[in-house]
Amino acid sequence: MQARGPLMIEHRLIEKMLKAIQRTLEHAAQTQEIDPLFVDTAVDFIRVYADRTHHGKEEDILFRELSKKPLSDKDRQLMDELIADHVFGRSITKTLVEANTRYRNGEKKGLSKLTSCLKTLTEFYPKHIKKEDDIFFPASRNYFSEQEDQAMLAEFREFDREMIHEKYKAVVKDAGEHLYGL
């Protein structure tokens, strides 16, 4: 498997979550309600899986290694655009969290902001994924030898192995702070 393989597999799971978000938006349009717990789940998925795990591998490994290469102007510009996309996704997710908190606390106007953020994510991510799958990943592969590509793949696996520990250390820390003020 090439290093881009796991990234593309992760894209398929992100797309499945986007479909779940889209169905939730359709339901919210009919009922004028949304389940704040679903939004919490979607935010957790976006923050931990899509951003920290997936974008983490791209930014911390792939882009780092590409930065060492003599990229064409077009490829460097696209990499910079993808990084800006990641920042945009984080910003929308932060706004989504804030809107969900307001909605959960009874602010009915929060529903329109919630649905707006979720809609933005469902429109943004497919375009971002297509850009990576169809243009950037194939182009970036040309900059690496087979040995370099396999070294990145191994580093991706190590990154993933460590992520589960990072995730649940944060869960325990948050639980301790929330319940016991630790």
Secondary structure, DSSP 8 states (H G I E B T S, - for coil): --THHHHHHHHHHHHHHHHHHHHHHHHHHHHS---HHHHHHHHHIIIIIIIIIIIHHIIIIIIHHHHTS---HHHHHHHHHHHHHHHHHHHHHHHHHHHHHHHHTT-TTHHHHHHHHHHHHHHHHHHHHHIIIIIIHHHHHTTS-HHHHHHHHHHHHHHHHHHHHHHHHHHHHHHHHHHH--
